[in-house]
Amino acid sequence: MELFDVYPLLDLEPVKAKGSYVFCDDGNRYLDFYGGHAVISIGHCHPHYVDKITEQLNNIGFYSNSVQNPLQKKVAAKLGELSGYDDYQLFLCNSGAEAIENALKMASFHNGKSKVISFNKAFHGRTTSALNITDKDAYTAPINQSSEVVFLKMNDLEAVEAEISQGDVCAVVLEPVQGIGGIRLFEDSFLQQVSQLCQAHDVVLICDEIQAGFGRTGKFFAHQHAGIKPDIITVAKGMGNGFPVAGTILSPDFKAKHGRLGSTFGGNHLACAAATAVLDVIQDEQLIEHAAQIGDQLLDALADLPQIKEVRGRGLMIGLEFPFPIKELRHRLIEEEHIITGIASDPNVLRLLPPLTISEKEANQFATAMQNLLTEHQLQ
């Protein structure tokens, strides 16, 4: 049997990882400035993380959600404490797309409506409802087009107001900082006004924090920069530092009923051990504050790069936009500087999502490498 060929692959084969580095079968060590799509939040193979998962596996790795599992309550309590959402409720699942599916489903249960407002360049996952609100036709099969969705321009308040005033909108779904869309930020004032509109018109506000959450932007959630509290928050990626775990976080206004949501693997014992370990490290090592500090320094250092069009982002979620495709630049970063970076739906944007544990020295290493490449080579 052959693998179904759906991924364009880098010519790298990691065999070991530690902290901010991955070690490949070519004998080289690479600085990881991508974290496997923002998944590696507390660094590769963090000792506390490894110990907690190993300890849990030696006790019990899995049982279904038909039995008591106090580890789930431990995750919920710790997540509520660190995020400031201790009065909200957590449903545990396995992936970001699943978290989005559950969020949309609960929003529709809540107000009985089905129309959704999404935004240009949005990416929310590859399952049916998630694809329906993702702005990428190439990902979407006819069967995925299952409900009414309107895609609006980012920060266009008048357009949002016009749609909501019709009275048929179930939910507004947005990534406070778009990831695959190219590290594009919603304005704080826009988020504040949309939040007010949703409250006034019985529309559920869903913030997709799958990539931006868990401290990456210098606050626990990216929407907290705007001082708002959405009705539903989705989380995944950095939540498990590589272990598949995700969640849908719901305000107290949502009432649980048996059978409405479910998951075979969601919130299993190993997943809870991973998620709790991540939260422990975020708290103990003050990684949210660290991400804000190093991120600010990195943004300042990158702003003066030659050949660059725009530097944007918050904390350690950064996009570098160039007036030319970044394919060659990214390749040279790997081959000449041994640094791994990411791409976006915009071919001119280089996406940076390093572990939150990245050191000042490692951040400077990246900035120096970029300066060297862009100065020595006229890329276009």
N, C-alpha and C positions, 0 to 999 in steps of 0.2 A: 504494500500500500504506500502511495506517495502522499505527501502533505498537500493540502489544498493551497495553492500559491496565491495568497492575498496580500502579503507584506513585501514592500520594497526594502531589502535588508542592507545594512551597512556591512562592510567586509571586516567585521570584528566578532570574535568569539570569546566573551568573558568566561573565565574559569574560576575566578576568585574576586572578592570585593572586600574592601575595608575602608570605613570612613567615607572620604570624598573620592575614593579611587576605585577603579576596576582594573583587574589584571587579566590580560588576554593571552590566548594560546600562542601569539606571536612573540611572547616574552616581554612585551611592553606594558607599562603602567600608564593608565589614562585618567586624567582629572575629569570627574563626572560633573558636567555643568548642565545636565538634563534630568538626572534622577529617574530615568525610565518613565518619562511622562509625568513628572512631579510626584511620583510614588514614594521615592526615598526621602522621607522627611527627617529622620533622626540619624542619617548616615548608614552606610552599608554595614551589616553584621554588628550593630551596636552590642556591646557585651551584656547589658541589662536585658535587651530584647531577646538575644540568643538564650540567655539563662532562663527567662520566663517561659519561652516557648518550649524549651527542652524539659523544664520542670513539669509543665502542663502535659506534654506528650507522655511523660513517664507515669502520669496519673490516669488521665483519660483524654483522648483526642477529640472524640465526637460522640454525641448522641443527638437524636432529633429533638424538635421543639415540643414533643409530647411529654417531657419530663421537666422537673425543676432544674434550673441552671442559674444559680446566684451570681455567676460571673457576668451575666448580661446586666444585672442590676448594678454591679460594680462599674462596668463600662459607662452605663447611663449616668450614674452619680458623678463619676470623675469628669465625664464630658460636660455635664451641666455645670459643674463647679468651675472648670477652666474657661468655658466659653461664655459664661454669664447667662446661660439658658436653663437654670436648674428647675424652672417651672414648666418646661416643655417635656415632650414625650419622645422616646426613641424606638423606632422599629429597625431591627438589624437585618441586613441582607448581604449580598455578595459582591455587587458591582455598582458602578455609578449609574449605568443604564437602568438597572433594576430599581435603584433608589428614585430615579426620575419617574419611572412607570408608577411606582407606589404613590409618589407625590401627586401626579396628575389624577390618579384614580381617587385619592382621598379628597382632592379639591372638588372633583365632580360629585362625589357623594355629598360633600358639604353643602354645596349651593344648588345642585341639580342642573347645572349648566355644562356645556361642553366646548364652547369656543375658547381658543387660547391665543394670546398675544405673545409672539416671540420676536426675535430681532435679527437683522441682517448679520451674517457671519456667525450666527449661533451654532454651537455644537453641544448636544446633550446626550449622545449615545447612539447605539446602533440597533436597538430593539424597536418594535413597531411604534409605540407612542413617542418614544424618544426621538426616533428618526423623523416623525411627523413634525416635530418642532425644531429640527435641525435644518439649517439653511444650506443644504448641499444636495442637489438633485441626483448627483452621481451615486450617492449612498442609498437612495430611496427606490424601492420596488413599488409597483402599483398597489400591492397588498398593504403596504405601510401607510398609504394615504387614507387614513380611517376617520379623521375628524377635521373640523374646520379650524384652520390656523391662519393667522395674519402675521406677516413679517413686516416689522417697521424699522425705520432708521434708528440707530442709537441716539439717545438724548433728544428725540423729537417728542416733546411733551404734548404738543397740540395733536399729533397723530394718535397718541395713546388716549388722550382725553376724548377724542372723537369716537374711537372704537368703544371705549368703556361706556360712554353716554348712551349707546344703543341698548344697553341693558341685558345683552346676551353673552357677555364675557364671563367665562368660568375662572380663568387664571391668567396672570402675567408671569412669564417665566424668563429669567435672565441670569447670566453669569456676571456678577459685579465687575469682574475683570475677565474678559473673554480670553481663553487660552489658545485653542487651535485657530481662532479668528485673528490672532496676531497680537495678543497682549493689548487689547483695546479696553479702555476704562469707561464705564458709565460715570457721568458727572455726579458728584454727591448731591447737588441740588435737584437733579433729575430724579435720583432714587428717592429722595425725601418727598417730592411732589407725587411721584407714582405711588408711593406707600399711602399717602393721604387719599389719593383717588380710589385706591383699592378698598380702603377702609370705608369710604363713603358710599361705595356702590356694591358691596358684598362680593368683591372679587378677591380671589386668593392670590397673594403675592408669594411666589416661589423663588428663592434664591438658590441657584445651582453653585454650590461651593465645593464641587468635586475636585477641582484643580486648585482653586484659590484658598481653600480652607485649611484648617489645622496650622495656623500661624504663618503661612507662606508670605502674606503681604505685610506682616508687622502688626497685625491684630489677629485674634483667633479666626474670625471670619472677615472676608474682604468688605462685606456690606457694613460692618461696624465702623468703618471710616466715615460713613454717612450718618451714623447715629440712628439707624432704623432697625425695626424688628419685623422681619417677614413672618408670614403665617407658617410657611414650611421651608426647611433648609435641607438640601441633599448633600451628603458627604461620601467620600470614598478615597481613592488614591492614597494620599499621605496618612490616612487613618490607620493603615496596617503596615506601613513601611515595607510592602512587598507581599504581605499575606492578604489574600482576597477577603476584604471586609468592607462593608458600606452601610449607610444608614439614611433613613428618612426621619427628620426631626420635625415634630408637629406641635403647634401651639396648644394650650389648654382648651381652645375652642373646639378641637376635634375629639370626637368621642369614639372610643374603640368598640368594635363589635366582633365577636368570634366569627372567623371565616372570611372576613373582608380582605385581610392580608395574610400571607403565609410564605414560608420558605423552608425547604428541607435543610439546607446548609447554613442559612443565615443565623449569625449569633452562636455558632458552635463553640465548643470549649477552646480550641486552638485559636480561633478568630478573636475571641474575647481576651485571651492571654496576650495576643499580639497588640490589640487595640489598647489595652490597659498599659502595656509596656511603653507604647508610643507616648501616651499621655503622661506617664511617669517622667519620661526623659524630657519632654517638652517643658514640664513644670520644673523639674529639678535643675535642668541646665539653662533655664530661662531662654528658650530658643525663640520665642515670639519677639522678645526684646532684641535678641541677637540678630534675627532676620531683618528687623527694622533698621538697626545700626549698620550692619554690613551692606544691606541693600541700598541705603542712602549713599554710603561711600562708593559703592560700585556704580550707581547711577551717575554720580558726579564725575567719576573717573572716565566713564564711557561717553559722557556727553561731548567731550572734546576730540573724539576719534575722527580721523580724516575719512573722507568719502561717505560719511554717514548722513542720513536724511533726518532721522528722529530716534531718540531713545525714550522709551516710555515704560511705565510699570510702577509697582509698589513692592517694597521689601525685596524678596528673592523670587519675584515673578516679573521678568524683564523681557522686553522685546526690542530688538535693534532693527530698524528699517533702513534699507539702503536703496539707492536709485537703480539697482541692478539685482538680478537673482543671486541668492547667497549660496547656491550649490557649490561653486568652486571654493568659496571662502570656508564653508563648512568642511569640505574635503581637506583643505590645507590645514585647518585647525587639528584635524585628526592625524594627518600624515606627518606634519612638521612640528606641531606643538603638543601632540598627544592629549588633546582636549575634546571631549564629546559635547556637542550642543544639539539643539532641536530645531525643527522646522515648524512652519505654520501653513495655513491654507493660502496665505499670501506668499508667493515664492521669493519675495524680497525681504522677508522678515526672518531673522535668526531668533530663536526662542531659548531663553535661559531659565532653568528651573533646578538649580543645584540643591543638594541637601541643606537643610536649615542649620546644620552644624558646620558649614563651610567656614574656614578661618579667614582672617584678614589677609594672611600671606597667600592663601589660595585664590582669593578674590583678586589680589594684586597680580598674581601670576596670569590669570585670565586677561585682565586689562592690558598687561604688558604684551602678551601674545597677540592680542588684537591690534595694538598699536604697531607692533613689528610687522605683521602681515599686511596691514593696510598702508603702511608707509613704504615698505619694500616692493610691494606688488600693486600694479594698477589693475585692480579687479573691475570687471564690468560684465 
